[in-house]
Amino acid sequence: MSRRWTARLALAAGVAAVVVLVVFAGLGSLVLMGVGWAGLMLTAAGGWWLLTHTGWVRALAGMLVIAAPLGVLVLYASAGLLWVVLVSVGLWALAVSAGRAALVDDSAPIMAERLVRPAEHPFLIMNPRSGGGKVGKFRLAERARAKGAEVVVLDPAERQDVAELARRAVREGADLLGVAGGDGTQALVAGVAAEHDIPFMVIGAGTRNHFAMDLGLDREDPSTGLEALDDAVELRIDLGYLNGGEAAGGEAVDRSVERVFINNASFGVYAEVVQSPAYRDDKARTILEMLPDLLTHQSGAVLSVRAGSLTVEGPQAVLVSNNPYARGDSAGLGRRQRLDSGELGVLCVGVGNAAEATELLLRGGQGRGLTAATAREVVVEADAPVIPVGVDGEALTLPTPVRCRLAPGALRVRVPRHRPGVPHVAPPMDWRRVRSLALTMGRVAAGHGTA
């Protein structure tokens, strides 16, 4: 279906959702909508109180989160209009889904690639524990060796320095470095590859494989990544670097101690929680115990973020990413459409009360509590000399201030020539653009306008 007709479907479904309410509920439709919005606001407020309080307040908030939506459903059912509401909500969901799909621009530029010859001395590091044992399940080591690669399978019982393994391989003549493992291991070896300007190869054998997804690789079958040893194209992508501490005597920051990140660096609430020794044993309880003090700034460092000309004071959570994440991704900050834009993505979350939490929920992740920006460099300061930082899922502590920078085109990545590709992310819903798309494109197609 063309974007024009998808936009028309969105408009039709949206109108139908309103018509169903008006026809079958009459003037009561306004009451139905008001009750629904009130239920949503009470649920959001209860969720905020649940996260920011303990004891009896948390217990009451938990009851509110459950009771508010149930109460709304009971009122609808008692009025004999539950089916009307469900049909209207279904039509509205269809309208939003179709509208966002219509706004996806399939002609958006993609990352440039070039054909390359196979590497002569590829060197791959594989972590047998990543992704629940994908290295063994897909026989990745055997398949890679059959293609002529030298493979080192890490010993789960011994901690090994993967960066040093990669550097030694380069000294011994490796002309391609690759990793089958999680994003944290990928980042360490990618830094070595960028340092020596040799290609890097990704095999998505981790649990989430965000980096592999953003490169357009097949995450369901990591063995397909090995095709980059035979039939590959090369991408030039950006790399993120971060460094903590003041430079001595006003000198430039020592880049020899920078840490690479291929996905993101997180500060604030999430970074504080994952640093807790109890987090690994009982994640849910640890989060619930730590969040009240962290969200209300009674514990943890108070942050200040500078991203270009923008300054954000006191955010509860900060995410600095290697290229911006798509804001319209319903999976939640999951995808980057490209990795070569030359800019860091910056997201700062600062919710001070239940009203701001409600606004974020009702506006689909937009509101006063969320600040989004892009910059070439980001500086995170704090009222503490050392702060926790999550770097591609790894828990670190760094002296403040922490500087994040982007190195455009620093990494050469080899990927299979035939691969699924980066999925297009539907942008946030914009009814004005959908209406314009449905009407204007029709006139252009009919010869009454110009593109």
C-alpha positions in Angstrom: 0.0 0.0 0.0 1.4 3.4 -0.9 2.1 6.1 1.7 -0.8 8.2 0.3 -3.4 5.4 0.8 -1.9 4.5 4.2 -2.3 8.1 5.3 -5.9 8.1 4.0 -6.6 4.9 6.0 -5.2 6.7 9.1 -7.6 9.6 8.6 -10.6 7.3 7.9 -9.9 5.2 11.0 -9.5 8.3 13.2 -12.8 9.8 12.0 -14.5 6.4 12.5 -13.2 6.2 16.0 -14.9 9.5 16.9 -18.1 8.7 14.9 -18.5 5.4 16.8 -18.4 7.2 20.1 -20.8 10.0 19.0 -23.3 7.8 17.3 -23.6 5.1 20.0 -22.9 7.1 23.1 -24.3 10.5 22.1 -23.5 13.3 24.4 -22.2 10.7 26.8 -19.2 10.3 24.5 -17.7 13.4 26.2 -18.2 11.8 29.6 -16.6 8.6 28.3 -13.5 10.4 27.1 -13.3 12.4 30.3 -13.4 9.2 32.4 -10.8 7.6 30.2 -8.4 10.5 30.5 -9.0 10.7 34.3 -8.2 7.0 34.6 -5.0 7.4 32.6 -3.8 10.4 34.7 -4.5 8.6 38.0 -2.7 5.5 36.7 0.4 7.6 35.7 0.3 9.5 39.0 0.1 6.3 40.9 3.0 4.9 39.0 5.1 7.9 39.9 4.2 7.6 43.6 4.9 3.9 43.5 8.5 4.6 42.3 9.3 7.5 44.5 7.9 6.4 47.9 8.1 3.5 50.3 6.0 1.9 53.0 2.2 2.6 53.1 2.4 5.3 50.4 3.9 2.8 47.9 1.2 0.3 48.9 -1.6 2.8 48.3 0.0 3.9 45.0 0.2 0.2 43.9 -3.5 -0.1 44.6 -4.3 3.0 42.6 -2.4 1.8 39.6 -4.6 -1.3 39.6 -7.9 0.2 40.7 -7.9 3.2 38.3 -8.1 1.3 35.0 -10.3 -1.4 36.5 -12.7 1.3 37.8 -12.9 2.9 34.3 -13.7 -0.5 32.7 -16.4 -1.1 35.4 -18.0 2.3 34.7 -18.0 1.6 31.0 -19.6 -1.8 31.4 -22.2 -0.6 33.9 -23.3 2.0 31.3 -23.5 -0.8 28.6 -20.9 1.0 26.5 -17.8 -1.1 27.0 -18.0 -2.5 23.5 -18.3 1.0 22.1 -15.2 2.1 23.9 -13.3 -1.0 22.8 -14.2 -0.5 19.2 -13.4 3.2 19.3 -10.0 2.5 20.9 -9.3 -0.2 18.3 -10.0 2.1 15.5 -7.9 4.9 17.1 -5.0 2.4 17.5 -5.3 1.5 13.8 -5.4 5.2 12.9 -2.2 5.9 14.8 -0.4 2.8 13.5 -1.3 3.6 9.9 -0.4 7.3 10.3 3.0 6.5 11.6 3.6 3.9 8.9 2.6 6.6 6.3 5.2 9.0 7.7 8.1 6.5 7.2 10.3 7.8 4.4 11.6 4.7 2.5 13.8 7.0 0.4 15.8 8.2 3.4 19.5 8.0 2.9 21.3 4.9 4.1 24.8 4.4 5.2 27.3 4.3 2.2 29.0 1.0 1.5 31.7 -0.2 -0.8 32.7 -3.7 -2.0 35.9 -5.1 -0.6 38.1 -8.1 -1.1 38.1 -10.8 1.7 40.7 -10.3 4.4 43.8 -12.4 4.2 44.4 -12.9 8.0 41.1 -12.4 9.9 41.2 -12.8 13.7 38.0 -13.5 15.6 37.3 -13.5 19.4 34.3 -15.5 20.6 32.7 -15.5 24.0 31.0 -18.9 24.6 28.8 -17.5 27.4 27.2 -14.6 25.4 23.6 -14.9 24.4 23.1 -18.1 26.4 25.7 -20.0 24.4 25.1 -19.0 20.8 28.7 -19.6 19.9 28.3 -23.3 20.5 24.7 -23.5 19.4 25.5 -22.2 15.9 29.0 -23.7 15.7 30.5 -20.3 15.1 34.1 -21.2 15.8 34.1 -24.2 13.5 32.4 -22.4 10.7 34.8 -19.4 11.0 37.9 -21.7 11.0 36.5 -23.4 7.9 36.6 -20.0 6.2 40.2 -19.5 7.1 39.8 -17.3 10.2 42.0 -17.6 13.3 39.6 -18.0 16.3 40.2 -17.5 20.0 37.4 -18.9 22.2 37.5 -17.2 25.6 37.8 -19.4 28.6 34.7 -18.8 30.8 36.7 -19.7 33.9 39.4 -17.1 33.3 39.1 -13.3 32.9 40.9 -12.3 29.7 41.8 -8.9 28.3 40.1 -8.9 24.9 41.6 -5.6 23.9 45.1 -7.0 24.5 44.2 -10.1 22.5 43.2 -7.9 19.6 46.3 -5.8 19.8 48.6 -8.9 19.8 46.7 -10.2 16.8 47.4 -7.0 14.9 51.1 -7.1 15.8 51.1 -10.7 14.4 49.6 -9.6 11.1 45.8 -9.7 11.5 44.1 -7.5 8.9 40.6 -7.9 10.3 39.3 -8.1 13.8 35.9 -9.6 14.7 33.9 -10.4 17.8 31.1 -12.9 18.6 29.8 -11.6 21.9 28.0 -8.9 23.6 28.1 -5.1 22.9 30.6 -4.5 25.7 33.1 -6.9 24.2 32.4 -5.6 20.7 33.2 -2.0 21.8 36.6 -3.0 23.3 37.8 -4.7 20.2 36.2 -2.0 17.9 38.4 0.5 19.7 41.5 -1.5 18.8 40.4 -1.8 15.1 39.8 1.9 14.9 43.2 2.7 16.5 45.0 0.7 13.8 42.5 1.5 11.0 41.8 -2.1 10.1 38.3 -3.5 9.4 36.0 -4.7 12.2 33.5 -7.5 11.9 30.4 -8.1 14.1 28.8 -11.4 14.8 25.6 -10.9 16.8 26.1 -13.6 19.4 25.1 -11.5 22.4 21.7 -11.2 24.2 20.3 -8.0 22.7 22.8 -7.3 19.9 21.8 -3.6 19.5 24.9 -2.8 17.5 24.3 -5.7 15.1 20.7 -4.6 14.6 21.7 -1.1 13.7 24.2 -2.5 11.2 21.3 -4.4 9.5 22.6 -7.8 10.5 20.5 -10.9 11.1 20.1 -11.3 14.9 18.2 -14.5 14.7 21.0 -16.4 13.1 24.5 -15.0 14.0 26.2 -17.5 11.7 25.1 -15.4 8.8 27.5 -12.7 10.0 30.4 -14.9 9.0 29.5 -14.3 5.3 31.4 -11.0 5.8 34.6 -13.2 5.6 33.8 -14.1 1.9 31.3 -11.6 0.4 31.5 -8.3 2.2 30.9 -4.6 1.9 32.5 -2.0 4.2 30.8 0.8 6.1 32.5 3.8 7.6 30.7 4.5 10.9 31.2 6.8 13.9 32.6 5.8 17.3 31.8 7.3 20.7 34.6 8.0 23.3 34.4 9.1 26.9 37.0 10.2 29.4 36.7 11.2 33.0 38.5 13.8 35.0 40.0 17.3 34.6 43.0 17.8 32.4 46.0 18.7 34.5 47.0 22.4 34.3 44.5 23.2 31.6 46.1 20.7 29.1 44.2 18.8 26.6 42.4 15.6 27.7 44.6 12.5 27.5 42.9 10.4 24.8 45.0 7.4 25.5 42.8 6.5 28.4 39.4 7.1 26.6 36.8 4.3 26.6 35.0 3.5 23.4 31.3 3.0 23.2 29.4 1.7 20.2 25.9 2.1 21.6 25.6 4.5 24.6 26.9 5.7 27.9 24.3 6.2 30.7 24.5 8.3 33.8 22.2 8.8 36.7 19.5 6.4 37.9 20.3 3.4 35.8 24.0 3.7 36.2 23.6 4.0 40.0 21.3 0.9 40.2 23.5 -1.5 38.2 26.5 -0.5 40.4 24.8 -2.0 43.4 26.2 -5.4 44.5 22.7 -6.6 45.1 21.5 -5.9 41.6 22.8 -9.1 40.1 21.1 -11.3 42.6 17.7 -9.5 42.8 17.2 -6.9 40.2 13.5 -6.0 40.9 14.0 -5.6 44.7 17.2 -3.6 44.2 15.5 -1.2 41.8 12.4 -0.7 44.0 14.6 -0.1 47.0 17.0 2.4 45.4 14.6 4.4 43.1 12.8 6.5 45.7 16.0 8.2 46.9 17.5 8.4 43.4 14.5 9.9 41.8 14.1 12.5 44.5 17.9 13.3 44.6 18.1 12.2 48.3 21.0 9.9 47.2 23.2 9.7 44.2 25.1 12.5 42.4 23.2 15.6 41.1 24.2 15.9 37.5 24.6 18.8 35.1 24.8 18.2 31.3 26.3 20.5 28.7 25.6 19.5 25.1 26.8 22.2 22.7 24.8 25.4 23.7 22.3 23.4 25.8 22.6 23.0 29.5 20.4 20.7 31.6 20.5 20.9 35.4 19.6 18.1 37.7 18.4 15.4 35.3 17.7 12.0 37.0 18.9 10.0 34.0 21.1 10.8 31.0 21.8 8.8 27.9 24.5 9.8 25.5 24.5 7.6 22.3 26.7 7.0 19.3 24.3 8.7 16.9 20.7 9.6 18.0 18.1 6.9 18.7 14.8 7.0 16.8 12.3 8.8 19.0 9.4 7.0 17.3 10.6 3.5 18.1 7.8 1.9 20.1 10.3 -0.7 21.4 11.8 2.1 23.4 15.1 3.6 22.3 16.0 0.5 20.5 17.2 1.6 17.0 19.4 4.1 15.2 18.6 4.6 11.6 22.2 5.3 10.8 25.6 5.3 12.5 27.3 7.9 10.4 25.5 11.2 11.1 28.5 12.6 12.9 26.6 13.6 16.0 26.0 12.2 19.5 22.4 11.7 20.6 21.5 13.1 24.1 18.5 12.3 26.2 18.0 13.8 29.6 15.1 12.7 31.8 14.1 15.0 34.7 10.7 14.3 36.2 10.0 16.3 39.4 6.4 15.3 40.3 3.4 13.2 39.4 2.1 15.9 36.9 5.3 15.7 34.8 5.2 11.9 34.9 1.6 12.0 33.7 2.5 14.4 30.9 5.3 12.1 29.7 2.9 9.2 29.6 0.0 10.9 27.9 2.1 12.6 25.3 3.9 9.5 24.3 7.3 10.2 25.8 7.2 13.9 25.1 7.0 16.7 27.6 8.8 18.9 30.0 10.5 16.0 31.7 12.4 14.9 28.6 15.1 16.9 26.8 16.5 15.5 23.5 19.4 17.0 21.6 22.4 16.2 19.4 26.0 17.4 19.8 29.5 16.6 18.8 30.6 16.7 22.4 28.8 16.3 25.8 30.1 17.1 29.2 28.5 15.5 32.3 29.4 17.2 35.6 28.3 16.3 39.1 28.5 17.3 42.7 30.6 14.3 43.4 34.2 13.5 42.4 33.4 10.1 41.0 30.1 8.9 39.4 28.9 5.5 38.0 28.6 5.2 34.3 27.0 2.4 32.2 29.0 1.9 29.0 27.4 -0.5 26.5 26.0 -2.4 29.4 29.2 -2.5 31.5 29.3 -0.8 34.9 32.1 1.6 35.4 33.0 4.5 37.7 34.7 7.6 36.4 36.0 10.9 37.8 34.1 14.0 36.9 33.6 15.8 34.7 33.0 13.0 32.1 33.5 14.1 28.5 31.8 12.3 25.6 32.9 12.9 22.1 32.2 11.5 18.7 34.8 10.5 16.1 33.1 10.6 12.7 33.9 7.7 10.4 36.5 6.3 12.8 35.5 2.6 12.4 35.6 0.5 9.3 33.0 -2.3 9.6 32.7 -5.3 7.3 29.2 -6.7 6.9 27.7 -9.3 4.5 26.7 -7.9 1.2 23.3 -9.6 1.5 21.7 -8.9 4.9 18.3 -7.9 6.2 19.2 -4.2 6.5 18.3 -1.6 9.1 14.5 -1.5 9.7 12.8 1.8 9.1 11.5 3.3 12.4 8.1 5.0 12.2 8.3 8.6 13.5 6.0 9.9 16.2 2.5 10.6 15.1 1.8 13.9 13.5 -1.8 14.4 12.3 -1.0 17.6 10.4 1.7 15.8 8.3 -0.6 12.7 7.8 -3.4 14.9 6.5 -1.1 16.8 4.2 0.3 13.6 2.9 -3.1 12.1 2.2 -4.4 15.2 0.4 -1.3 16.8 -1.2 0.1 13.6 -2.7 -3.3 12.9 -4.2 -3.3 16.3 -6.0 0.3 15.7 -7.1 -0.6 12.3 -8.5 -3.6 13.8 -10.3 -1.4 16.5 -11.9 -2.6 19.4 -9.8 0.6 20.1 -8.0 4.3 19.6 -8.0 6.4 17.3 -5.8 
